[in-house]
Amino acid sequence: MTRDDIVAQIKKELITDLEGSRVVLAAESVEIKGLERDDGDRIKQLGSFEILIHVDEKRDPVKRIVQVVPLEDAPAETAKAVAAES
């Protein structure tokens, strides 16, 4: 899972909210805590990871937890989205 994947999911969630749909995010807006040095911007293992979403330099980042699960344990809509991208 990359920072681009996380941003895409956030945008998908925000699109239905009038104010949320105006939020501008890029991969650089997301910081994944707890990655190994060689992982770069990609989560390469299962588990829970804290992410920081930097929306604005004037505000503190929003903290969230991302859970990476095996595809067979993922919700049906996630599995469909992954299958559609393949």
Backbone bond lengths (Angstrom), bond angles and torsions (degrees), N, CA, C in turn:
res aa  C-N    CA-C-N  psi(-1)  N-CA   C-N-CA  omega(-1)  CA-C   N-CA-C  phi
1 M - - - 1.437 - - 1.524 107.66 -
2 T 1.315 116.27 127.25 1.459 120.93 -178.92 1.526 110.72 -103.33
3 R 1.315 114.85 171.84 1.467 119.48 175.08 1.529 109.77 -62.93
4 D 1.325 117.96 -34.27 1.469 120.88 176.38 1.524 111.20 -61.47
5 D 1.342 117.33 -40.32 1.462 121.48 177.62 1.529 110.98 -61.87
6 I 1.323 115.78 -42.26 1.470 120.67 179.69 1.524 110.63 -65.21
7 V 1.326 117.02 -44.78 1.469 121.07 178.69 1.530 110.46 -61.58
8 A 1.318 117.54 -41.59 1.466 121.01 179.31 1.527 110.76 -60.96
9 Q 1.327 117.39 -41.38 1.471 120.56 179.09 1.527 110.96 -67.82
10 I 1.331 117.06 -40.80 1.470 120.37 178.17 1.529 109.75 -61.75
11 K 1.321 117.28 -46.24 1.467 120.91 179.54 1.524 111.15 -61.50
12 K 1.318 116.88 -38.37 1.466 121.27 177.98 1.528 110.41 -60.83
13 E 1.333 116.43 -40.36 1.463 121.20 179.63 1.531 111.74 -72.23
14 L 1.329 117.53 -34.84 1.462 121.54 -175.70 1.532 113.88 -81.51
15 I 1.312 117.87 -19.05 1.470 121.39 -172.61 1.533 112.55 -60.50
16 T 1.323 117.40 -27.47 1.467 120.23 -178.22 1.526 113.12 -83.88
17 D 1.331 117.38 -8.48 1.457 122.03 179.78 1.524 109.24 -102.37
18 L 1.320 117.56 126.94 1.464 121.37 -176.31 1.527 112.04 -55.23
19 E 1.325 117.22 -50.11 1.467 119.61 179.85 1.521 111.19 -74.49
20 G 1.318 117.53 -38.18 1.455 121.43 -179.31 1.517 112.32 -64.24
21 S 1.323 116.70 -32.77 1.463 119.74 -178.65 1.530 112.26 -68.68
22 R 1.332 116.57 -14.13 1.465 120.06 179.32 1.525 113.04 -91.95
23 V 1.331 117.09 -4.88 1.466 121.17 179.97 1.524 109.25 -70.25
24 V 1.313 115.75 130.85 1.463 121.07 179.28 1.527 108.33 -99.67
25 L 1.323 115.70 119.46 1.459 121.56 179.05 1.520 109.98 -128.49
26 A 1.312 115.30 147.56 1.466 122.33 173.66 1.521 106.77 -135.97
27 A 1.304 116.53 170.07 1.467 120.42 179.42 1.527 111.07 -55.46
28 E 1.320 116.40 -34.25 1.464 121.07 -179.92 1.527 112.28 -67.81
29 S 1.345 117.21 -14.55 1.464 121.90 179.26 1.523 112.18 -77.40
30 V 1.338 116.68 -14.17 1.467 121.63 -174.63 1.525 109.87 -109.87
31 E 1.325 114.93 129.70 1.465 121.88 175.48 1.520 107.68 -116.66
32 I 1.309 117.32 124.47 1.461 122.22 179.84 1.523 107.82 -99.50
33 K 1.328 116.37 117.73 1.465 121.44 -179.02 1.528 109.55 -84.23
34 G 1.319 116.18 147.52 1.455 121.23 172.83 1.517 115.79 83.74
35 L 1.330 117.87 13.69 1.462 119.46 177.34 1.519 110.00 -80.88
36 E 1.315 115.11 149.54 1.463 119.89 173.14 1.523 108.11 -68.84
37 R 1.273 116.98 154.61 1.463 122.76 -176.42 1.533 112.46 -56.64
38 D 1.324 117.43 -39.34 1.460 121.78 -176.75 1.524 113.82 -79.52
39 D 1.333 117.77 -9.45 1.465 121.01 -175.88 1.518 113.27 -75.96
40 G 1.309 118.54 -18.89 1.466 121.18 -179.48 1.512 110.68 65.59
41 D 1.321 116.69 -120.62 1.470 120.71 -178.37 1.526 111.44 -110.73
42 R 1.310 117.61 25.31 1.468 122.06 -174.17 1.525 110.32 -124.19
43 I 1.342 115.75 132.54 1.458 121.36 172.30 1.525 106.26 -85.15
44 K 1.332 116.56 121.17 1.455 120.97 -175.23 1.527 113.43 -112.08
45 Q 1.324 117.20 10.86 1.457 119.73 -178.58 1.513 110.02 -143.28
46 L 1.315 115.54 161.97 1.456 121.37 178.40 1.519 108.90 -75.96
47 G 1.322 115.65 153.62 1.455 120.23 176.69 1.509 112.37 138.91
48 S 1.319 115.27 -172.02 1.461 122.64 179.27 1.520 109.09 -106.28
49 F 1.325 115.24 136.30 1.456 121.19 -177.77 1.521 109.23 -133.38
50 E 1.321 115.56 136.64 1.458 120.22 175.13 1.521 107.93 -81.75
51 I 1.321 115.60 134.20 1.457 119.58 174.10 1.522 108.58 -120.92
52 L 1.304 114.89 149.90 1.463 121.93 174.04 1.516 106.81 -114.82
53 I 1.320 116.11 128.42 1.457 121.66 179.82 1.523 107.22 -108.76
54 H 1.320 115.12 112.73 1.463 121.51 -178.67 1.530 108.13 -93.74
55 V 1.336 115.46 105.67 1.456 120.80 -177.91 1.520 110.87 -91.63
56 D 1.318 115.98 -35.35 1.462 121.45 -172.24 1.520 107.77 -153.75
57 E 1.314 117.57 139.81 1.465 121.05 179.88 1.524 112.41 -64.92
58 K 1.324 117.21 -23.83 1.457 121.81 -177.70 1.525 112.44 -82.09
59 R 1.326 117.47 -12.95 1.464 121.30 -176.73 1.522 110.48 -116.34
60 D 1.321 114.34 154.32 1.458 119.33 174.29 1.524 109.04 -67.53
61 P 1.332 117.47 149.03 1.467 119.23 178.65 1.526 111.06 -66.88
62 V 1.316 115.60 153.33 1.461 122.58 176.03 1.520 106.88 -86.06
63 K 1.339 116.68 129.84 1.461 121.20 180.00 1.527 109.25 -100.05
64 R 1.328 115.44 133.89 1.462 121.53 176.84 1.523 108.38 -142.31
65 I 1.324 115.89 162.54 1.456 122.78 175.79 1.524 108.09 -110.29
66 V 1.334 115.95 130.03 1.464 122.41 176.02 1.518 106.75 -108.22
67 Q 1.331 116.21 129.70 1.459 120.53 176.64 1.518 108.92 -106.66
68 V 1.315 115.87 125.73 1.455 121.75 177.07 1.520 106.75 -103.75
69 V 1.330 115.85 117.84 1.462 121.89 -176.68 1.528 109.42 -121.34
70 P 1.330 117.17 159.13 1.465 118.67 175.17 1.519 109.98 -60.69
71 L 1.303 117.07 149.45 1.457 121.73 -176.87 1.520 111.94 -54.58
72 E 1.332 118.39 -38.94 1.462 120.23 -178.56 1.524 112.32 -67.92
73 D 1.349 118.77 -20.00 1.458 122.53 177.84 1.529 112.53 -95.13
74 A 1.324 116.87 -5.50 1.465 121.09 -176.70 1.523 110.14 -74.79
75 P 1.336 117.21 152.34 1.470 119.88 174.60 1.524 110.41 -57.96
76 A 1.314 116.58 153.77 1.466 122.13 -176.07 1.524 112.24 -56.09
77 E 1.341 118.39 -41.00 1.460 119.86 -178.27 1.523 111.75 -65.95
78 T 1.335 117.03 -32.19 1.461 120.31 176.95 1.520 110.01 -68.88
79 A 1.311 116.34 -44.94 1.470 120.23 179.98 1.517 110.05 -60.91
80 K 1.324 117.86 -39.73 1.456 120.99 178.83 1.523 110.42 -65.17
81 A 1.343 116.86 -42.03 1.457 120.50 -178.68 1.529 110.48 -64.04
82 V 1.320 116.79 -41.22 1.458 120.84 179.05 1.522 109.97 -66.32
83 A 1.318 116.77 -42.02 1.464 120.73 179.83 1.537 111.02 -64.40
84 A 1.314 117.08 -36.75 1.461 120.82 -179.39 1.515 111.44 -68.80
85 E 1.338 117.77 -30.06 1.453 121.27 -179.39 1.526 111.95 -78.84
86 S 1.310 117.61 -21.73 1.474 121.57 -176.24 1.500 111.94 -70.65
